[in-house]
């Protein structure tokens, strides 16, 4: 384990609650209630065997990122043609969906095209295309809200599941979480253009800070045991998570510092 980040669970859970409420009119989700800052009660769903990754910028630091593929000379990514002459962190011609397989524990997910995914036989064309429509609509809504808060939602991933309790033909629902710093890349909009022109990384609000520390300072590529995160990195990561909550929601983050075990037990008993 790399290390813990203070209040990360509370931030992610409450941000997911905000976004599930905010996007309910676009797509149903599995959230039932949030009885505690760390707890969400949700309907049980059958996850689709694919992650739906929406990207609007040529960016990333991991070996599986669209930027690393482009930097290595690829001009097609998950079936999407990419123009020559692009720079890192530049907007793509349009937002694209880059599906990812769900790897077994310990393995890496693999980005694939729609055609490659369907050829694997993991999902039907009809089910995939409906899930893709949901992902595109959610991403557009997320980008609009982020822009209204002075942020850029550069990319994100969605988990979609099947809720068998819903009417036939309307059983796809958003599950897991949505638009949190763990699944989404947020940049500050005010100085994005200036930093891009200087070849600097955008100011980010997401876990890209931790990824960059792992890649640049700790020299860890994702293989082998991870390094231990020092306290100053943990605290800075926590500050960014809290800032993301406050910027996205427009509300102050109020941490619950009570002992979590009895607090959560009491909340679940009362739910």
N, C-alpha and C positions, 0 to 999 in steps of 0.2 A: 504494500500500500504506500502511495506517495506521501500521504498525510491528510489530516483533517483540516477543514476550513470552518472557522467559527460562524455559526448561524446560517450556514449554507442550506441546510435542510429546510429551515423555516422560510428562507427567501424563496427557494425553488417551489416549495409547496404553495405558498401564497401567491406567487407569480402565476403558477399554473392555474390556480383558482381564478385569478383576475382574467386570464386569457380564455379560459373555458367559458366564463360568463360573457366576455366580450364577443366571442365568436359563435355563441350558441345559435344565432339566427342563420349562420352560414352552414354549420354542420353540427349535428348532435354529438355529445361526448358522454363519457362514462361517469362523470362526477355526480355523486349523490349529495354529499355534504362534506364540510370541513370542520370537524368538531374541535380540532386543536391545530396550532400553527404548524405542527410537524405531520399531521395526519389528514389524509383524504379518504373518505369512504366512496368506493366506486363500484359500479356494476361489473360483474365478471363477463369478459368478452373473449372471443377467440382471435388472437392477433393474426393479421395477415403476415405471410412469410417474407416480408420485404419492408425496408425502410424507405420512405419517400423523401428524398433530399432535394430541396429547392435551392437553386443558386442564382444570384444576380450579379456576382462579381467574380473576377478571376483572382482567386486568393487561396490561402491555406499554407500551412507549414508542415503538415504530416506527409508521409510518403504516398498516401492515397489521395491527396488533395488535387483539385483541378489545376492549380498553379504548378505543382510539381510535374504533372503530366505534360502541361503546356511547355514548361521550361525544358523538359527533356525532348521536345520536338513534336509531341502529339498535336494534331490539329482536328482530331475528333475525340470527343469525350462522351461516353455513354450514348453514342449515336448522334450527338449534336456536333455539327461542323463549327469550328472556331476560326476566326480570321487571323491572318498573319499580322505581326507588328504590334501585338498587344503587350501591355506592361502589367506587372503584378498590381493587384488591387483595383484595376480598371473595371468599369461596368461591362458586363457582357452585352451583346447586341439586344438580348431579351432574357428574361428569367427562364431557366431551363430546369427540367426535372431529371435528376440523375439517380435512379433507383440503386439501392444497395442491398445485397444479400445479408441475411442474418447468420453470422458465423457461429459455430459452436464456441463454448467458453474456452478462452485461451487462443483462439484463432482471430484473424482479422476479417472484417467485412470486406466485400468486394463490390466495387461500383460496376454496374452493368447497364447495357441499353435495354429498352423495352423488349426488343426482339430477342436478345440473349436471355432475359428473364423468362419470357414466355416459352422459349425453347427448352428451358430447364423443367417445364411442366409444374412449376410450383404454384401457379396462380392462373386463372382463366383470363383471357383478354377483356371480357366484360367487367370482371371484378377489378382488374388492375386499372382500366380506363376510368371507372367511376371513382376509384380512390385517387387517381391522378387529378381528376377534376376538383375533388375536395381539397387536395394539397395546393393546387394553383390558386383557388379562391381564398384559402386561409392565408397564403403567403402574400397575396395582394392586399388583403385586409391588414395583415401585420405590418407590411411596409407603409401603408397609409397612416396607421396609428403611430408607428415609430417616427415618421417624418413630422407628425404634429407635435412630437415631444423633442424634436431636435436631434433625432437619431436616424441612423441608416440600418435597416435590417438586411444584412448582406447575404446571409444564407441561413437555412434552418433544416431540420428534419421532422417528419411527422410519423407517428405510429397510428395505424388505422386497424380497428378490430371489427369483428362481427358480433352484434348483440342479437342473439336468437329470440329475445323477448319482444323485439320490435316487429312491426308488420313486414311481411315478405316484400322485398324490393326496396326497403328502407332500413336495412340492418347495419350499414356501415357507420361506425362512430369513431370519433377521435379518442385515443386512449393514451395512457402513460402521462405525458405532459405536453405543453405547447409553448413555444416562444420564450423559454427560459434561457439563461446564460449557458446552461449545459448542452442545449441543443441548437442554439442560435448564435450567430455572430453579429454583435451590435457595434457600430462605430458612431462616434460623434460626427454630426453633419457639418458643424460650423467651420472646422478647419480641414475637412477631408480633401477638398480640391487643392489647397495650398500644400498639404503634406504629400499628396500624390505627385504634384509638380516637382517637389524636391526629392522624390524617390524615397520618402519616409513612410513607415508603417502608419496606418490610421490609428488614432486613439481609440482603444477598444474598451468595452464594458463586459466582456465575456470571458470564458475560461481560456481564450487565446493567450492571455497573459501567462497562465500556468504552462500552456503548451510551449510558448516561446522560452520560458525559463528552463523547461525540460530539454528543449532542443539546443538552445544557445549556451546557457550557463552550465547545465548538468550534462550536456552532450549525450542525452539519452534518446534513442531513436524509436523506442517502443518495444524493443526486444530485450529479454533478460529482466532481472529484478530492477524495479524502478528505484531511483535515488530518494532519500528522505528529504522532504521539503522543509527548509529552514523557517523559523518563526516569522521573520520579516516578510517572506513570500506568502505565508499563510495569512498573515494579517492584511497585507495589501490585496490579496485575492478576496478576502472577506469584505474589505472596503468596496471593491468593485462590484461584488454581488449585491451588496446593500444599495449602492448607487444605482445599479440597474433597476432594482425594485422601485426606488423612489422616482427615478426619471420616467420609467415606463408607466407607472400607475398614477403618478402625481400625488402620491400619499407618503407620509413619513413611515419609515420602517420602525416598528416598536418590537424589539425582541422580547421573548418570554424567557426569562433566565431561571425560572423555577426548575427543580429537579425533574427531568423529563419523564422518568419511569412512572412515578405516582401521578404526575399531571396527566399523562396520556391515558393511563388506566382509568382515572376518574372521568376523563372526557368521553372515553369509549363506553363506560358504564352508563353515562347520561345520554348517549346518542340514541 
